[in-house]
Amino acid sequence: MKIMSGNSNLPLARAIAGYLELPLTDAAVRRFADEEIFVEIHENVRGEDVFVVQPTSYPVNDNLMELLICIDALRRASAKRITAVVPYFGYARQDRKPGPRTPISAKLVANLLTEAGADRVLSVDLHAGQIQGFFDIPTDNLFAAPVMAADIQARYGDQSLMVVSPDVGGVVRARALAKRLDNAPLSIVDKRRDKPGQSEVMNIIGDVKGRACILIDDIIDSGGTLCNAAQALMDEGAASVTAYITHGVLSGAAVSRVTNSALKELVITDSIMPTEAAKASDKIRILPIAPLLGEAIRRIADESSVSSLFD
Ligand code: R5P
């Protein structure tokens, strides 16, 4: 087995390799003067089971292209099996046609990965579970929930918890977390969005008075959804609001929005390499997911059960 990395999240790739007690594959992923990507693998990968770690986060197009070119290089170097390890799967939010003459970019990216030569995909908290079905190759979708639940139990376990979904679309994810937290009660924020990047909270479903609210979502991008939800929960009498979000996209002014929000704390994973601003914020904490990914990779390589990781 070999672990290779693009440039999108080298610290995560190194941590995964460390978990597996393997060196990272010696490869160069560089740019020509005109920014074209050039990949050169400096060791033999013929017949190897290779895992390429590359979340397709900002700059998403560059990171996606790097991943495709790495896969192409591995295929042409006769790797036996190539797994695209995409902890954050960019373009996933366009997973259906919201209106006429719009794309389904999640499907397009699935096609691109397959066409480049990926034999399998490993991701974490895909925006929608059905994206697995956009691939006709085996696709494992890991959940950060067990890692989050352990952290919540350790830090907030003695409080009167309420798990909150920031929108109707996240209810399944929130319910799964609530189950792991001794069946904590569930509340839902009725969010209406007029245009991408802007959200408006309309209503809180459930009684959050006096509760330590745990907001859970897959993505924090502009921070609008989360900060509005946190404010609405506090206005309804919540004792505190803490957010657990798998993918810290944190675009534009998101970090300062979070810092100035009603949130007590935002906990993200390192599926996307955290920015310096995110690392410097005393409201943001980062949970490592290399052990989860490393264990899943070990099981895929050994052909043992991945789903039992979540029992
Ligand atoms: C939407 O369906 C996602 O689950 C997130 O709620 C959304 O992407 C967050 O975006 P923002 O932080 O820009 O409100």
Residues whose N, C-alpha, C, O or C-beta is under 5 A from the ligand:
A	BS01	R5P	G197 D217 D218 I219 I220 D221 S222 G223 G224 T225 L226
